[in-house]
């Protein structure tokens, strides 16, 4: 841990949010703050640049990148829990990212209530020397999102093939969310220069939690990805 201050969320949540989160997100005035950058693809500013830079440094300090964690469309990534940020990130994701999704997609019912959403949260690293892009695919999620952690690279963005839309974050700390399946096949466009970092979440309602966890654990056990650095 090289930036212990970013792990102080549970000591004083409101102070932490004021320091590291964008006021637009804290307002939760979703009808004003959400920008639709493609059909049912929305974006808003979530984190300040300081937090994003420190999260990258925390992840890189672990040197725990994996390369085959997902069965069909693997990325160079690591789970957010690897650098100790899972509990904090999940709570923020559920309150703000899923809060926006609940509002704009009109997600009703107990399974979608705050506290009932399961998410797989992981940081991806794209670079032309390692893995520059990700082919078109569907996600193992009802809703997916990605948080842009930096902008000092060229290329990148998420391309939605059915809609012919390339969604690129307006800046560091912006989150983009969209349906994960059926209507929104998508891929990561090539990063041509530099290194692009994002945090991705695959979000599912509570009734899918057990099946999703079992699928992930089964694949992990069969492929030994924890030993793949």
N, C-alpha and C positions, 0 to 999 in steps of 0.2 A: 504494500500500500504506500504510494508516494504522495497522494493528495488526501489525507485523512479528513479534511474539511468537507469533502463532497459526500462523505458517508454519515454526516451528522443529522440527516433528515429527521430521524425520529426523536432527536433532542428538542427540536423546535421547528415543526413542519412549516409554519407560516413564515418564519424568518428565512428558512431554506428556500422556500418558493420565491420569496421576494428577491433573493440573491441570484438564483440560478434559472428562474423561469421567466418567460416573456409575459408582460402585462396583458397582452391580447388573449393569451390562453387563460390566465387567471380570471379574466372577466367572465369567461364562459358564455359570452353573448354570441352564440354560434351563428345565428342568422347574419350577423355583421362580420364576424371574423373568418368564416370559412370561404375559401375561394374554390369554385369548381373548375378544375383545370382540364377536365375531360368528363364524359358521361359517368356520373356516380364516382368520380375520382376527386377527392377534396384535399385541400392543403391549408395549413395555418402555422404560424410561428409558435413553437413550444419552448425550446431551451435557449438560453443565452450562449454566446460563443465561448465564454470562459469554461462553462461546464463541459461543452462538447470537446474542447481541446484536452481537458483533464481526463475525460473518459477514454479518449484515444491513447493517451499516455499510460493510463492504468492497464488497458488491454495489452499494449505492446510490451509493457514491463513483465507480463506473465510469460510471453513467448509460447502461448498455448494454442496457437492456430491449428485447426483441423482442416482436412481436405476431402473427407468422404462421409461426412456426418449424415447427409441426406441421400436417400437411395438412388434417385433418378437425376436430380439436378443439384449436385453438391456445389458448395462454395467454399472459399477460404474464409473460415469463420470460427467463432467461439461463442459459447453460451455466455450470457451476461453474468450468470452466477459464477463463472470462472474468475472474474475479477471482483466479486463480492457485491455487485450492484443490483442483483435480481429483486430483492424484496422492495427496495426503494423504487426501482423502475416499474415494477409491476403495479404498485399502488398508483403511481402517477399515470401510467398507461390506462388503468381501469377508470380513474376519475376523469381524466382530460381527453385522451384519444378516444376511448370507448364512450365517454360522455358526449363528445361531438358526434360519434357514429350513432349512438342511441337516438340522438335528436334528429339528425338529418335523414337517417334510414327508418325512423319511427319503429325502433326495436322494442316491442312490448313483451311482457311476460316475465315471470320470475327467473327463468334461465338466463336472461340478459341483464338482470339487475346487477348493480355494482357489488362486487364481492363474489359473483357467480361465474365470472368469465375466466377460462383457462387460456394462457398464452405461452407459446414458446418464444423466448426473446434471445436474440443473438446478434453479435456484431459481425459484419462482413467487411472484408478488405479486398478491394479491386485494384489491380495495377497491371500495366501491359506486360511486365516481366513475370507475373505470377498467374493471375487469372483476371483477364480484362473485361469479360462480359459473362452473361448468363443467358442461355437459349430460352426461347419461348416455352412457357410452362403454366400450369395451374399450381396454386399453393394448397397445402394441407390445412386449410382454414376457411372459416366463413368470411372473415374480414382480415385483411393484411394491412400493415403499415410499414413505412420506413422513415427513420429520422436521419436527416443529413447532418453529419458531424463535422464536415469541412467543405471548403470550396476551392482549395488550391490544387486543382487538377483540371484536365481538359477531357471533354466527352461525358459519358455517363448519362444517367436518367433512366426512367422506366418506360418502355414502349408497350402500348396496348394495341395488339395487332388487329382486333376486330374493329376498333374505333379509329385506327390510324392516328393515335395520339402519343406524343412523347411528353411525359410529365417530368419536369426537372424542378428541383427545389429552388425557391426564390432566393434562398440564402442558408447559411449555416444555422442549424437549430430548427428548421422547418420540418414538419411531419406531413407526409402524404399518406392517405388511407383510401382503400378501395375494396370491393368484393374480391374474395380470393379465388373463386371458382367460376365455371360455366361461362359467364358473360365477359370475364376480364382476364383472358389469357394474356400473358405479359412476359417481358424479358428485360434483362439489364443490358443497356447499350454499352458499347466498348468504352472503357476508360483509356484514352490514347496517350496521356501524359500525366505523370504524378500518381498519387495514390488516393483513392476514394474510400471513405469510411462511412458506413451507415449502420444503424441499429434497426433490425427487422423484427416484427412481431407477427406471429400467426395466431389469431384470436378466434376462439370457439366458445359457444355458449356451454353452460354447465352440463347439459345432457350428453355432450360429446367428450367430456373431460377424460373419462376412464378409457374409452377406446383410443383416444389420441395419445395418451400417456403410454398405454400398452404397446401401440404401434411403434412409438419412438424407442421405448426400452427394448423391444424385440429386435429392432434393426440394430440398435447399439450393441446389444449382446452378440448378435450374429457377426457383426463386422469389426468389433473391437475398436471403435473410433476413439475412445479415450486414450488409446495408446498411439494414436496417429498424430504426430506433431508436424 
